[in-house]
Every structure is written in structure tokens, then in C-alpha cells.
Amino acid sequence: MMSRLAPRWPAWLFWWRAACAQGVSAQQRTWAGASRIPEPGGPWGATGTSPLVRRGSSSASSGAPEVTLTRERYSVRRLPFSVVSEDDLAALERIVPGGVITDPEELEAPNVDWLRTVRGSSKVLLRPRTSQEVAHILRYCHERNLAVSPQGGNTGMVGGSTPVFDEIIVSTALMNQIVSFHNVSGVLVCQAGCVLEELSRYVEERGFVMPLDLGAKGSCHIGGNVATNAGGLRFLRYGSLRGTVLGLEVVLAEGTILNCLTSLRKDNTGYDLKQLFIGSEGTLGVITAVSILCPPKPSAVNVAFLGCPGFAEVLQTFCTCRGMLGEILSAFEFMDAECVKLVGRHLRLACPVQESPFYVLIETSGSGAGHDAEKLSGFLEQVLGSGLVTDGTLAADQRRAKMLWALRERITEALSRDGYVYKYDLSLPLDRLYDLVSDLRARLGLHAKHVVGYGHLGDGNLHLNVTAEAFSPSLLGTLEPYVYEWVARQRGSVSAEHGLGFKKKDVLGYSKPPEALQLMQQLKALLDPKGILNPYKTLPTRT
């Protein structure tokens, strides 16, 4: 009987059920639970602006200490590439008129990753507008043996988009045109420099959504997303970019334009070449255009933020959620208490539920508000009644949903403000997902400021982060290779979605056998024989 369970149930659930019973639409409801979330201008942020992070603008604060050059912090040797000369600059200016940047001040930002952990010393940045210009650039650089660092929004986590030495930066920022969109099939074709958030807005106006969503959506480029095979917040619902990307246009190292920009859902002719470039991080070719399948926009979206007493309860909540919500479940994210405390401390975002050891964010997306509300209500009754969840809040209107999502999406930003961050993006079996966090806390003790864990539980993806006052070689030595060996023993992956870039290239062997590494090296040598494309990245250093 409901009355018997009443003392254990928060008031917002009864209001939720009453609203559903009265047939109140998602747009009309005033969510009792979500009303506990402070309005903009309160604890959510003094500016009153949207809390969604835009990584390109928030990564570095004025007056921040200069980032150590990558070549000085890490043991890396420059390969025998040519050095850019005045004649090279003149030739490049003819290829990209007005698109050759040599001003040291303008080159500061593209030389540093947004986490401010690596810094190159490139003296030239190029801004082409077309794939033909990219082809001419690469043809010239190939002939002159000049190394190139392709760069999109520069929002990566592993130093994959910033130069290591003096590589020429080829930016896709001006390649931002939408080529076509088909209102029946939902196929979008666009240039690689289109910003993900702008593409999302474009397709949503036409009744569709992008299959990819990231905290960095306000800055990241779709070409960079594809080049790193980014996972993100919608992976649980829509799957990998390896499935939603239908075609690519890629410029190869010697300047050949490979046009595989098909919009077909089915094409079983020969090798699927686009898969070579998805996740290759610019080491095999420069992606210049993308054809991607966009699913229909859900008409009913709900977000719940719940507190759990332990990680075992988080896992059981996920199992219950997957079984009861089924086809409408679009996201299941988890974060530990330390994450939420850091978001509150550094970004002034208040937690809308009572303090708990763990929190989960659940999103449902469907086509029927009443149907989805009934399923979600039944799920909440089950997890609250069984003690898996101790408190929670709900939001169905877009503004409040964004506020709840900010607690998850802005964790990375909060960590970057806590000090130097050692980041690990790992795939692990679900039952062992959080064990590594607990293990490291005991191992590091007071040598680290914070050891936190959060991520995409539905995908088995843990984001393990360790913060310290500053970079410490001794702390790094305590973390590595210990973390990678731990993951390898669980047959996990050392990179779930961030890629390998510069920072993780030498640990690929913990997740792939020697035969696979050898084949990758052979593919690199075949497509980029001089090694000019994004050198020092992705593949292990050859000794």
C-alpha cells in the first residue's frame, strides 16, 4: 500500500505521479523536484548564464602560469622534418591567401591544449576554407617534408590536436559550411569545421538530433569528433560514430582527396575505408567533410538526478533502469560524491539532492510523454521502495534539464580548476568499474588532492581523475604504469573514448596485441610514408 511506504518517499515523486495522472504535458508541468534547483544567478552561477561548458573559452584563466613545453616535460625527440622557411611561408600564402597566421600572440592558444598540460612551439597556423586548399597544403608539405598538426576545436584530452614541436597547424575553423540535409532520411553532410552545438541547433530546428553530444559541444568540431571517434553522452542510445557516420571526405598525406562522402545507409562494396580514418586522430589523413545520420528528435525528454548509498546500488539501479525503461533510456551517467563537491566548490553549482556517496543522472527520450512518464514513475517507485535510491529530483523542461546535466558535464572543468589533472579514460567490466578509484585513493594517500571517478556507466566507461597542486614526475610514476597494468588485468581498454593522442600513445600495447600494433604501423607507413601527419601521436614511439 502506498500509505505504508509514504514516510520513505520524497514529496516530488507524489507530485510527479499526480501530474502524470492529470495528463499534464512536459511543457506545462512545474516540476516540484526541479524547483529545488536554484535559479540562475543563485548557487548555479552568479552570471546567470547557462552552466553548459564551452571548453574553448573556459580552459585558461587570465594570469595563469605558462604551460611547460611538451618537449621539456616529456622525453620526446624531434624527428628529422624540415623547418619552415620564408620561401615556405610565401608558397603557403599563395595556396591560402590571407590564411597564413604567424603572429606569436595568435599562435599562443592553438599551441596549448585546453587542459593546459601540453604546449607546442608551432610558428605557423593555416586556415583553409576548402578541401582543395587542404590538398594543396598537404601536397606542398609532403614535398618539403614539413610536419603537420591538424586541429579542430582543440578540446581533446590527450594532447592529440596540439603540436609537439614546430609542426604546421592546419585548422579547420573556417571549414564550417553545411553542405546538405535531407529532411526524410535525416542525413547531414557538412564540412569538418562545423561546431557540434551549431549542428545540433540546425538539425533540431528540422525535427532531428545529432547522434553525438559532448560537454565540449560549444567548441568541438565534428571533424575532430570523428577523428577521435568521440563517445559522449548519447552513446548508450545511438551508439558509436562508427555506426552513424555514413561517409567521409579525407585528404591524404600527399594531397589526394579521397571522396567517400556517401549518404547511403547500405553500401556493401569493397573495404569500408572510412573506418580507417574514424578514430585515427589525424595520423592517416585530414578529414574535411562528414556525412552523418541524425535520428528523429524525441518529443518527450525527462531527466532524473538521484542519490545512491553505494556503488553496488548504482549497478543495481542501472540493471533495474535498463529493464524497466528499455527503449526510452538514452543516458545513464554516474559520479561519486567528490565530483559533485568539486563542481560546487569551483563552479558554484549546488547539488539538488541530499548528500550521497554516489549520484546517477538518467535521461529518457521518447515519442509519448504519457507513456514515458508512466514508465519512469514505475521505475522510481521500484528503486526508492527497494532502497537503491535515497533521494532524487526530476526535470522535464529544457532549462532545468540543462541545469541537472551541468552537474555532470562540467566535472572536467571543475577538475581543471582544482590543479594539475592526471586523466584516465578507461573501459572496464561493470562490476569492477569503481574498484580502481578506491584502490588508487589508498595507494596515493596524501600525495594527491583528489581521486575521483565518474562516467558513462551504460557504456562501461570510467573517467578516473587525480588532481595535484602541480605536475609531479614522482606522482606520475606512482600512477603509471600501475593504472594501465590494473586495466590490462581486467582485459579493459586504456582509452574508451578520448583516443591516445600524444599522452597515451605508448600504452597502446596494454590493450592491443603486438600483431595489431604491427599492422597499424604498416597502415601508417602505407598512407603516410614520410610520417608528416600528426607525428608523435597515436602509435607507440618506434625505437
Secondary structure, DSSP 8 states (H G I E B T S, - for coil): -HHHHGGGS-HHHHHHHHHHHTT--TTT---TTGGGS--TTTTT-TT-S-----HHHHS--TT------HHHHS-----S-----HHHHHHHHHHSTT-EE--HHHHHGGGB-TTS--B-----EE---SHHHHHHHHHHHHHHT--EEEESS---SSS-SS-SSS-EEEE-TT---EEEE-TTT-EEEEETT-BHHHHHHHHHTTTB--S---TTTTT-BHHHHHHTT---TTHHHH--HHHHEEEEEEE-TTS-EEEE----S---SS--THHHHTTSTTSS-EEEEEEEE--B--SEEEEEEEEESSHHHHHHHHHHHHHHHGGGEEEEEEEEHHHHHHHHHHH----SS---SEEEEEEEEES-HHHHHHHHHHHHHHHHHTTS--EEEEE-SHHHHHHHHHHHHTHHHHHHTTSEEEEEEEE--GGGTTHHHHHHHHHHGGGSSEEEEEEEGGGTEEEEEEEESS--HHHHHHHTTHHHHHHHHTT-BSBSSS--TTTSGGGGGGTS-HHHHHHHHHHHHHH-TT--BSTTSSS----
